[in-house]
Amino acid sequence: MRRGSPYVELREVLARAFGDGEEKRTKMQGLRETLSKAWKKDGIARQEVEAFLDDACAGIPAKLVPAQAA
């Protein structure tokens, strides 16, 4: 679909991207608050990452490693 001048198309793209700035700012603020809570010391994201790292750094369970002859 040909719209004419590339400047007209650019203006339309920018208008769609930045048109409702207040609504976008409100949504981003909500996301910022959610992520901030999740990464606090007792937040769910921090807890889950710490649990994962604890498991990953614990090593391979002995029952999964074949015994070596001494």
GILINQUI-V718972 format. One line per field, one symbol per residue. ss: DSSP state (h for helix, s for strand, l for the rest). phi: phi as a letter, one per 30 degrees, with the letter a starting at -180 (. if undefined). psi: psi as a letter, one per 40 degrees, with the letter a starting at -180 (. if undefined). Layout:
ss: ???
phi: ???
psi: ???
This chain:
ss: lllllhhhhhhhhhhhhhllhhhhhhhhhhhhhhhhhhlllllhhhhhhhhhhhhhhllllhhhllllll
phi: .ccjdddddddddddddcecdddddddddddeddddddcdecdddddddddddeddddjdeedccddcdd
psi: hhebhddddddddddddedgddddddddddddddddddeideidddddddddddddeeihideehihih.
